[in-house]
Amino acid sequence: MPGYLPSPADSRALLIGAGLYPAKGFPELPQAGENLAELRSVLSDGEHALLLPHRVTTLRDPDLPGEVFAAVHRAAAETTELLLVYYVGHGYVDADGELFLAVGGSAKETAHFSAVRCSDLLEQLADADVERFVLILDCCYSGNLLDGALPTRRPFAVLTSSPHNREVSPGQGRLTPFTEQLAQVLRHGVSTPHGHATVQAVGRELEARARLHQPPDTVYHWAPTEVSHQAGDTMLSLALGPSGDLERALGTLRGLHRRAIGYLAAGWQWFFGRGRPRWRRLLGIALSLALLAAGGATGYALTRPGTCPPPLELRMLTAPEEVGPLSGVADSYERSPANHQDIRDARDCRTTHLTVYGAGLDAIAQAFSDPAAWNTPGSDAFTQVGPQPDLWIPQSSAERLYVVQRVPGSYDGLLGTGISVAGSRPVLAVSDSVRAALRLGPSGTTVKWSTLRDRWLGLKDPPVLLRPNPTVSGTGLVHTLGLYRDPDGDAGALALEDSEPLIPDGEIGRLERQVIGQGRSAQDGYWALCELRRGYERDRAYGSAAALVSQRELDAMEAGDPLGDQCPDAVDSVRQDPGRRLGRYWLRGVPDLDYPLVPVVWPGAADTEQRQAAVRRFRDWLTGPAGSARIAQAGYGGSGDGPPDQLSAGGVDTRLARYSRAHPNLRLLVLFDVSGSMGEEGRMEEARRSVEAALRRLADSDVYGLTTFPTGHDPAAAHEVVPLGAAVPDAFTLPAPPLAETREADLYTVLGHALDRLDAFDHDGRQSAVLLVTDGDWLIGATEEERASARKKLTQRLAATGVPLIVASMRPYGCAREAAALAGASVGGTCVASDSMATRLPQLVAALTKRRVTP
């Protein structure tokens, strides 16, 4: 067999995952634990596995660098052949470009002693008494390890997920993108016919996959690098590339034989190794006799089935807040018997792999309105939604009604009939003070909107009601359908006919401007609940606030689940703090969320029949006992009936037109950082394209302005490129601003001057907002005390003015400190990091405006 094949009993793998950072020096990385579990399975499970299960150990969430070095020492002491070390977490480089690997107690300011110096780790591996070692790094700046002199006194190989001085996005999936593809290669082999999975071959395969499998909204792509010294031929898996049946069978036999020998060698060492007690030797003799009596293993190995082909990749589109729970459901399906079958001579093969991604309703409707352009590189649909889906699970069938009439007639049949696979009741979540102000009964009862509207509008200072934007969120859409009804309908039912009476425009306007989000809408249900969590205080609980969300979303919040990258951590548990629990009320006349599974049939695709058969298998599993149980475990209720036929797509549009008329036009001031550092790593172009896509979400009656900063050598100077008050033309391209001579920008001063400008428009009826695009420096040359004082003044001003601030940070960690604090202080503001900017920034702008997708 070509290459170096280490003994499974005399080699070891140490998998290190740093996902939690109690010191708050780095953001959490939720995929770290899943990465460890997946790689452990790949390295030790099945006939293609490199090692025996007990030879793969994990170190999860270490707090101190010493824990990492100690774990490496223990692993090396128990290894004579190959030592494989894998790390996933955050990488950091100092001013000299030296790479540090973050652990729980790490901070950037103290990285030299609170993080693992990667050069020290490399030296420790080179000093280990092993034949060779392989180091795999999945973190930002991992390519910097290869810049310095590498120890050549022992054969080694290194695989990194990013090149020199490059950040890498962790993605939104269950695994980080680099590790997901690494696991696929180790499990199924390289694409080269008859190829072996050596370090060099795996590196080449990952380079090819990096060009094909990058998510469309990724700014900082993973780009693997492989460097080796006399160890590039090290086998990482026994999986072969595409090969004939005989070769696959022989490979399977070799793998089984190798594992059997490995187990025998490990057993021999345990029973008969030097210094072993007498009782172990006697027990070993007895077991050896028993093994000799069981001689049928070789015959079974000869008839062992062949290798499974790679599973079919299915793409599932849903709402952003449903990606997490539905990804878990999809993962359970992938592992279930329903997704396994015999393929030729291979047994129990996984047939389908599901990729789950999310987008807002308006972006989805726009994408389906021009299907031919969907996969065109650089198109809004591909960038803001993702690749063409094979199935779509919206939150409500009302969304399908909204979208289906926008599909061109030449694509008749593109969207299939939806079948409900889950359910969740829309709820009104209220704090104790709101419950008292509205004179509501016990939590868990049903209330009428006619009563709520009268009481809410009758209050002198009505509490804020947060509701997802109905043109972006299915949850917001069904709440709006019920809110505008006059009279109230039955609980859980949509309007029976398009002509059903609606409340007057004047009442809708008062509700939208005086009650619901102070005239603005939340992006989705998680965003609304995050605002409640953000305003929580121990002495006054949730204050005077309420939200229109789904039961599943509210359950997730109260269980302490994360509600988004920039949302605060969960407050104290319900047992410790009863005030944390919000009152929940069912709303009469608001339709349930019914989560229809809608097949998407792309005309002319060569594998349409195969894909739709896979979609049907997934649907049948979801509606069967196993899938229904997993759906319930994810927090959903049972499937619902969906909307009646009497409500048409036109009926949905009529109600959304009433929503549109109630909202003020938007004035958006774009502050664009053009400091020299924005010219690095493609930041300027990625930021320009994302802002351009976001501005295309503005309605015809909305206006914007563009100001760049700094100018010349002054970090606080700004230049007006587009005067505030301009409309976005139909064929819109954002001007490419030139870079400034200085690399720094005084963002506090620039933002303060921007608020001064907006104050002059305070009474013209428009809603003002600020979009700040930057990659760093908030206050030049200031001490930490001065920064804190300036930040406090600016946050107080943002909270008082009511101007939402959206910060688009061009660094993955840019939302962790000042940016998140300032955005969070503004009403309706948020910060979005570069790893998801192309998708989230247009969604956030859409949530501020009354933008409609026209047929």
N, C-alpha and C positions, 0 to 999 in steps of 0.2 A: 504493500500500500504506500503510495507516495507521501512524503512528508513525515514529520516526527509525531508519532502517536504515543502520548504519555500513558503510563500505567494508571488505570482508574483507582488502584488501591494506594499508590505512592504519590499521588498528586492531590492538590487541594485548590479550592476556589474560596475566596473571601469576598463577599458582596456587601458593600457599605452604602447605606442610604441615609442622607441627611435631609429629612423633610420638615422637621419641626425646629424652630429657632426661638426658644424662650427668651433669649436676650434681645429679640426684635431687631437684630442687626441685619437680617435678610428676610424677605417674605417667605412664607411657608411654601413648600413644594409638595402638594398632595400626592403626586404620582410616584414619589420615591418608594413608598412601601409596596405599591403594585409592581414597580420595576423589579424589586428584589424577589418578589414571589414568582414573577414570570421567568426571570433568568434562572432562579433555582430550579424551577420545573424543567426548563430547557436543558440545563447542564446535567441533570441527574435523573430524568424520567424518560423511559423509552429506550428502544434498541439503538437510537442514534445518539444517546447521551454520552458525554465525554467522561463523566465521573460517577462514582457511586454516591447515593444520597447522603450518607453520613460524612462524605468528604467535601460537602458544600455547606459553608456556614455563612450566616448573615450578621451584620452589625447594624442595627437600626437606630437612628436618631442619637448618635453619640453627642455628648455635650462638650467634651474637651478633646484637644488634639492627642493627648496621651492615651485616650481610649483607642484611637485608631492605630497608633504605633504599637500599643500592647497587643491588639488583635492581630496585626500583621506578624508580630514576633511569635505569637502562639501558632499561627498558621504555618509559618516557615519552619518552626521546630518540629512539626508533624509531617513534613513534606521532604522528599528527596528528589523528585523529578520536576514536575511543573507546578509553579505557584501562580495562580491567576487572581488578580485583585481588580475589582470593579468598584467605581465610585459614581454615585449620582447625587447631585446637590448643586450648590451655588459656587461658582468659581469667582475669584477676585484677583486683580492684578494691582500691584503697587506702582509708584511713580517710575520704577525701573523696569516695569513689565514682568516682574516675578509673579508666578502663579501661586495662589493659596486656595485650599479647599476648605469651605466653610463647614463648621459643625454648630451644634445648638447654641453654644456660648460665644460664637464669633460676632465681631462687628468690624466694619471696614476700617474704622479708626485704630483698632487694636489688632489687626489681622496678623501682624508679625509674631504675636504670641497667643492669640485666641483662635487661630485657624491653623490648618495643617500646611506647612511649607512643602510644596510638592517636590522640590528638589531634595529635601530631606527624606521624603517617602521613597523617592527613586534610589537614593543611596542605601536606604535600609534594605530595599529589595535586592540591590546589587550585592550587598554583603551577606545575604541569606545563603545558607548551605543547601542550595537547590541547583538542579541542572540548568534551568532557565525560568524566566518569569514573563508574564504578559500583564500589562497594565491597561485598563480600559477606563476612560474618563468621559462622563456625560455631564458636562457643565459648561458654563460660559468661559471663554478664554482658554479652554483646555489646550488649544494649539500652542499656547505660549510655553508649555512644558518642553517643546521640541526646539526652542530657540537656543538654550544653553548647551553646554557640553554634556553629553549623555555618557554614563558609565559603561565602558565596553569590556569590563573584566568578566562579564558573564553574558551569555546569550539572552536577548530580551526582545520584546515587541511591544509597541504602544499603539493603541487605537484611541483617537480623540473625536469628539463630536463637533468641534469648531476649529477653524484655522486661527492663525496668529491674530491677537487683539480683536477677536470677534465675539460678540454676544450671541446667544442662541436662545430662541423662544422655547419655553417648556410645552407649548401647545395646550389644547383643551381636552385631550383624550384621557383615557385611563392610564396610558403609559406615555412617557416622553417620546417624541417622534424618533429620535436616534435609537433608543432602546427598543422601541416597538419593531423597527425594521431589523435590528440586530437579532432579536428573538426569532423573527420570521426566517431569517437566513439560517440560523443555527438549527431551527426545527425542520426546515424543508430543503436546505441545501442552496448552493449558488446556482445561478441560471446557466452557467457554462455546462454543456453536455458532458457527463461523466466527471464533472469537476469535484474536487475535494475541498472541504471547508477549512483551508489553512488560514492563518492570520492574514496573509497577503491577499488571498482570494476573497476572504470576507471583506477586507478593506476596499477592494475594487468593486465588489458587489454593492456595498453601502454607498460608494460614490455614485454609482449608476442609479441607485434607488433615490438618492437625495435629489437628483434632477427630475424624478418622476412623481415623488410622493410628498412634495411640500404643500401644506395647506395654503389656499390662495390668499389668505389674509396675513401671512407670516412676513414680518419685516426682517427679523433676524433668523435666517435659515440655518439649519444644521448642515454642516459641510464636513464630512469625516476625513480624517487624515490618518495614514498608517505609516509607521516608521519601525524598522526592525534591524537588529544586529544578530545575525546567525540564528534567528528564531522565527523568521517569516514563514517557515514551513511547518510551524506548530499547528497541529490539528485542533480545532475548537469544537468540532462536531463530527459524527460519523455519517451525517446525511450526505448523499450524493446528489449532484446535479442531474438533470434529465438523462435517463438511461433506460436500457432495455429491462425486460422482466427478469432475465437470468441474472443480470448484474445487480439488480435491486435485491433479488433473493439472496445472492451471495453476500451482499453488503449487510443484509439483515442477519444472516448467519454469523458473519464475522463479529457484528456488534454483540449478539447474544453470547457468543463464545468468549469475547473479550470481557464482558461483564461477569460471566461465570468465573473466568480466571481471576478477575479482580476480587470478587467475593471470596474465592478460595484463598487468595493471597492475604486478604485482610483477616480472614478467619485464622489462617495459619499463624500470623503474627500475634493475634489475640490469645490463641491457645498455647502455642509452642515457642513464642518469642523468648529472647533472653530475659531471665529473671522472673518468668511467670510462675505462679504458685502451682503446687502439685495437683490440686483439685481441678485446675483449668486443663492441665495436660490429660488427666483421666477423662474429663468430659469431652475433650477434643477427640480422643481415641474412639469413644462411643459414638460420637456424631459422625466420624469418618466412616465407620462401619455402616451406619444407617444410610449415608450418601451413596456408598457403593451398591447398596441394595436397590436404590432408585435410579436405574439406568435408562429410563425412558426419555430423559430430557433432550438428548441429542436427536432422537427421532422427531420430537416435536419441533426442534429448531429447524430441521430440514424442511418442514412443511409450513414454516412461519409465513404469513402473508406478506405481500410486497409493500412498497412505500406509497403513502397517500399523496396525491397531487395537491398543490396549493388550493385552499378554499376559494370559492367565488367571492369577490369583493362586492358587497351591496352597500349602497349609500342611502342613509335614512335622514330626512330633513324634518325638523320639528322647531318648536319655539325655544329661544335661548335658555329660559329657566327650566325647561324639561330635558335638556341635554344630559344633565347628571343622572337623574333617576332612570331615564330611558336607556342610557348607556349601560347601567347596571342590569336592566332587564335584558338588553341585547346580549350582554356577556353571559348571562345565565342560559339564554337560548343557545348560544354558540357551544356551550359545554353540555347541553342536554342531549339525550338520545335522539330527539327529533331532528337534530342537525348533524347526525352521523349516519353513514350508510356505507355498505361495501361498494368499492369501485374497482372493477375488474378483479385482480387478485389481491387487492389491498382491503383490509378489514377495518371497519369502524372508523371511517375517515370523516373528519370535519368538513362539511360541504360548503359552509357559508361563513364569511367574516363580515360583520356589520360595522360600518363607520357612521357614527351619529354626530350631526352638527346642527347648529341652530341659526335662525335668522328671523327678523321681524316681519310682520305681515305685509307691510308696505313694500319691503324689498322683495319678498316672495312674489307678490302680485306683479311688481314691475318686471321681474325676471320671466315669469310665465307669459307676460304680454308680448315678449319677443323671444320665443324659444330658439330660433335659429342663431341668435347672437350669444346664447348663454355661455358656450364654452370658448368663445373668442377670447384670446389672451388680452387682458387688460379691460375687459368689459365690466360694467358695474355689477351685472348678475354674478359673474364668476368671482369677483372680488368680494362682494358684500354678502353673498349667499353661500357660495361654494360650488362644487361640481354638480352636474345634472343629477338629481336624485332618482333612485329607483322606487322609492316610496316616501310619502309625506304623511306625518301624523300631526296635524294641527291640533290646537286645544279644543276647537269647536267646529262643528259642521258649518256654522255660520261663516267661518273663514273660507271654507271651500266654495260656498255660494258667492262670496266676495271676489274670489280669484277666478273661478271657472268662466265667468262671462268676459274676462279680460284675455282669455286664450284665443288666438286667431282662429278663424273658421277652418283654415287649412290644417290645423292641428286638432281637429275634432277627435275625441277619444284619448287625448294626451293624459287627462286626469280621469281616473276611473271612479267608480262609485265607492264612497267611503263606508267602511264597516266599523262600528264602534268597538274599541279594544280596551277601553278604560273609562273612568268617569271621575268627576270631582265636582262638588257643589260650590257655587260661588257664595262667598260669605262677606258680611260686613264685620270687620274686626275693629273694636273700639276700646279705648282706655276707660278706666273707672270714671274719670271726670266727664268724658263724653257720654257715657251711659247715663250718668246722673242728669246732665244737661238736656239730653233728649228724652228723659223719662222712660227709658227702656225697661222691659221686664227682665226676667232671669236669662242668663246666657244660654244659648242653645234653642231659643224659640224663634218663631217666624214673625217677621215684621213686614208692614206694607210701605211701599215707597211713597204713596200719597201722604201717609202720616209723617214719615221721616222728612219729606220735602217741606211740609208746612212748619214742622218744629225747627228744622235746621235754619230755614230762611227767616224764622221768627226770632232768632237769637240776636242780641245786639252785637256780640263778637262771636260769630259762628266758628266752631273748630274746623281745622283744615281736614279735608277728606282727600286722601291720596288714591287715585284711580289710574291704572295703566292706560296709556293712550290707545283708544279703540282702533286706530288705523295701524298700530304697530303690534298690539297684543291681542290675542284671542280672549284672554280673561277680561281685558278692558272692553272688548267688543260686546260680549254677552252682558256685562254689567250695564253698558250704555243702552243696549236694546231694552233691558228691563227698566232702567231709570227713566226713560222718556215715555213710557207707556201711560195712557190715560183712558180708561181706568186700569188698575192693577189687574194682571192676569193671574192664572193659577201658578203656584210655586213650581218651578222646574219646567215650565212650558214656554216655548217661543210664541210670538204673536201668531194668531190663527190666520190672519190675512194681511196683505200689504196695506189695506185701507184702514186698519185699526187706528182709532184716534190717538194722537200724541199730544203731550202737554205743549202749551204755547211757546213760541220762540223766546218771548220775554222771560218766562220762567226758566227755560233751558239756559239762557244767557246768565241769569243771576246764579244759577247752580254752578255753571262752569267757571264764572269769574270770581264769585264771592266765596264759594265753598270748596270746589274741587281743586286742590293743589294751588290755590291762589291764582287761578287762571291758567295753570300749566298742568301738564299730564306727566305721570311717571312713565318710564320706558317699559317696564313690565312689572309683574307682581312682586318679584324679588326686590326690585328697586324700591317699590313702595314700602315693603316691610323693612328694608334696610334703613329707610328714613326713620321709621319708628324706632328701630334698634339704636340708630345713631343718636336720637334725642332722649334715650332712656337715662334717668337719674334715679338713684336708689331712694331718695326721699320723696320723689313725686312720680315714680314709675314712668309711664309713657306720656305724662302730661295731658295735653288737650289735643289728641290726634286720633285719626281713624283711617282705615284703608279698605278698599274693595279688592279682594284677592280671591284665591281659591282655597278650599279646605286643605288640599295637599300642601300648598305653599305655607299656609299658616301653621299646619302641623310641623313642617320642616323647620320653621323659625323657632317654634317653641321647643323642638327637640335639640336646638342648638346647632343646627346644620349651617354651613357657610352659605351666605347669600350673595356672593360675588367677591371679586378680587379686592375691591376697595371698601367692603362693608366691615364694620367693627366686629370683633369676636363676640360670641354669644355672651349675654349677661348671666348673672348667677342662675342656678337651676331653679325650677319652680318650687322645689322643696325648701330651698334656702330663702327664696324671695317670692312669695305668692303674688306680689304685685306685677310680676313679669307676665303672668297669663292675661291675655287680652280676652275681652268678651267677644263672643262670636254669635252672629244672628243670620238666619236664613232669610232671603229676600223673596217675597211673593212676586211672581211674574218674571223672574230672571232665569233664563234657560240654563240648564246644567251644562258643564263642559263634558263632551262625549268622546273626545279623542278618536276621530275616525282614522282608520288606516286607509290611505288613498293610494292605490297603485299609480305609478307614473310610467306610461308606455311610450318610449321614444321611437317614432317611426323610422324605419330603415336600419335600425341597429341589428347587427348580425346575430347577437346572442339574446335578443328580446325574449324568446320563448324560455330560454334557460333562466333568465333573470326573473321573469314573472312567475315561473314555477317555484323559484326560491322565495319570492315574496309571499306566495300562497302558503308555502310550508310555515313560514314565520307567522303569518296571520292565523293559521289553524292552531299553531302552538299557543299564541297569545289568547285565543278564545277558548282553548281547552283547559282542563283542570290544572296542569302544571303552570301554564302561562298565567292563568287567572290568579293563582296563588302567589306567583312572583310579582304580578302587578299590584296585588294588595300589599305585599311586603314593601314595595316601593312607595306606598302611601296613597295609592289611587283607590277609588271605589270601583264597583263593577261597571261593565259597559252599559251605555244608555241607548235610548231610541234615536237620538238625534233630532234635528228640527223637522217639523211637519212640512209637507210639500206646499202648503198655502203661503209660506213666506218665501219669496223669490229673491234672487240676487238684487233685483231692483228695489225690493223692500229694504234690504240691508243698506244699499246705497242711499236711499231716502233718509234713513236715520243718521247716517254718517254726514250727510249734507247739513242736517240740523246742527250736528256737533261743530262742523266747520264754521257755520255762520256765527256761532257763539264765541269764537276765540279771537282775541286781538291779533293783528299782524305782528310779525317778529322783526326786530332790529338786531342783527348779529354783528358784533365787532370782532374781527379776527386779528389777534396779535400774534405775529409770526416772528419767531426768533431766527435771525440770520447771522448769529455769531459764528466765528470760524469753525468751532467744533461741530456745527450742524452740517458741515461739508464732508464729514468723515463717515465711512461705512454706509454710504447711500442714504443717510438720514434725511437730507434735504428733499431728495426726489420722492422718497416714500411718504414724507410728511405732506409734500405738495399734492401728491395724488390722493391721499386720504382726505385732505381738506377740500379738494376739488369735488370729490364724490359726496362729501357732506353738504357742501353748498348746493349741489344739485337737488337736495331734498327740500329746499326752500320753496314755498308757494310763490305764485306770480306776484302776489301783493306784499311779500316779505322783502326786506332790504338788508344789505350788508355793507361793511367797509373793511378794508385791509390796511393794517399798519405794520410795518416791519421795524425791528429794533435789533441790536443797536445800530448807530451810524458812525462811521469813522472810527475814532478811538474812544468814544464816549459810551460806556456800557448802559447809560440811562437815556440816551437820545433815541428818538423814534422818528420814522418817516411815513407819512400817509401816502400809500400807493393807490388805493381806491377810496374815494371819499365816502364817508358813512352816509348811506341813503341810496346806494346804487342797487339796481335790480340785477338778478342773475339772468343773463341771456339764455336762449334755448341752446345754442351751440356754445357751451361755456368751457373755457380753459383758464385755469388760474395762472396768472403771470408768474414766471420763475424769478424770484427775487435774488439779486446778487448778494454774495456773502460780504459781511463787514470785515474790517481789518482786525478788530479785536476778537479774541476767542471767548470773551465773557460778556454777560448781560446782567444788569441790575433789574431783576424782574419785579421786585417789590415796588420800586419807583415807577416803572413802566405801567404796572397794573393800577397803581394809585392814580396816575394821570388819565388812564382810560376811564376809570369810574368818574373822574371829574368831567370828562367829555359827555358821558351818558347822563349825568345829572341835568344837563341843559335840555334834554328831551323828556323830562320826567312827566310831563302832563299832556303829551300828544296822542295818548291812547295806544301806543305800541308797547309791546313787551320787549325789553332790552335784555341781551345776554352777551357774554364774552366767551370766545373760544381762544384759549392761549396755547400756542404750539411752541414747545421748548425742549431743550435737552439738559437743562441744568441750572446753574448758579443763580441763587435767589437773592443774595445780598452780598455784594462784592466787598471784600476786605473787612468784614464785620466779625466781632466776637460772637460766641454763642448767646451771650446775654442780649446783645444788640439785635441779633436775629430773632430771638424769642419775643423781645419787646415790639419789634416791627411787625412780626407775624400776628401778635395779639391785636394790634391796632387795625391791621388790615382785615383780619377775620371778623372783628366787631363791625367794621364798616360794611363788609359783604353781607353779613346777616341783616343789617339794618336797611340796606338799599333794596333787597329783594331781587337783585340781579344774579341769575344763575351763572356760575363760572364752570366751564368745561376745560379741564387741563389735558392736553394731548402731549404726553411725555414720551420723548423719543429714546428713552432708556428703559429697559425692562424693569429696573428698580426705581424709576423716577416717581412713582406714586406712593412710595413708602413713607415719606416724611412731609416736607413743606407743601408739596403739590396736593397731597390728599387732605391735609389739614385745611388749606385754603378753599379747595373745592367743596369739602364737606361743610364748611361754615356758610357757604352761600345756599340760598333756598333753591333746591333743584339742581345743584351742581354735582359734579363728579370728576374723577380723574381716570383716564384710560391710558394704559401703557402700550408701548409700541408693538408688543407681540400680538395684539388683537385690534390694532387701531383701524385697519382698513375696513373691518366689519363693524366695530362698535361705534366709531365716531359718527358715521352717517346715521346710525340708529339713535344716538343721543341727540343729534340735531333734529332728527325727525320727531322726537318726543317733545321738542319745544315748539314745533310749528304745526300748522293745520294742513300740512302737505297731503294731497290726495293723489292716488294713482288713477289716471283717467283711462277709460276703456280704449 
